[in-house]
């Protein structure tokens, strides 16, 4: 089976004549990725599962490619404007599934980048033999990401009422969506 990295880099045309270059995260991207995540507002970063401002975490993502396939999107100036990851679930009983994470820079939102990155990762999931892709988001805080996943055909599986808590102690619902890979496109687009 061909490595998913063999399909990259590639340019993705987005809305409003914007084009980004997408490629896998690689050694040397650590500082730029940290800068990207530090530019994401704290109230949004708070709801991510990992402390994405940790240099140790970012270095681990670069090194540990067995479970996760991470894509970065770069603008015409080479600045990271999006990050998305397909993370295979742990354990033999769940290793046929993967979780998707997507984060888009504020100044590039509403151009379809989040949708395009999720689409790319669904293609990778299909091409690498995964059975399903799961997407979990805090409903109010990550509404744009949820809309992108639903636009691609992800189905809502359920809601965890009060599944996340913000810094002020308020509870927020977490929504779980899924895309069975057999429902995803049967052939990659070029």
C-alpha positions, 0 to 999 in steps of 0.5 A: 500500500502506498503511504498517504504522504506520497499524495502530497504536497498538493494545492487545494483551491478554496472559495474566493480564489484562495489556494493553499498548499497541503502537505504532511507535517515534517521535521522542521515545522515545529516552530511554525506549527507552535506559532500557528496554534499560539495565534488561535484564540485561547478560548478556542484552544482550551477545548482541544484535547491536547495542549497544542502550545507545548513544544514537547507535544509538537515534537512528538507529533513530528516523530510519532507518525505510526498512529497519526497522519498530520497535514498542514496547510500553507498560504502563498507566503508559506505560513501555516493556516490550517492543521488537521490530523487523522489519529488511529484509535488505540487497541486492536479492537478499535484500530480500524477507526480514527479520530479527525482534528482540524484547526483553521487560522482565523483569517482564513476561515469561511473559505472552505479550508476546514472542509477541504482538510477533513475531506483530505483525511477521509480520503487518507482513511479510505486509502489506508483501509480504515473503516470509519472516521470519528469527529468529536467537537464542543458544540458551541465552541467548535460550531464551524468545524461541526458544520464542515463535517456535516457538510461532508456527510458525517452523521451525528451519533450522539451528544454528551450533555455537559461533556466539556467544561470551560475555564469559568466552570460552565458546561458545554455539550460534546457532539460525536459524528461519524463517517463510515468509510464505505460511504465515503467517495469510492475514488480519490479526486485529483 
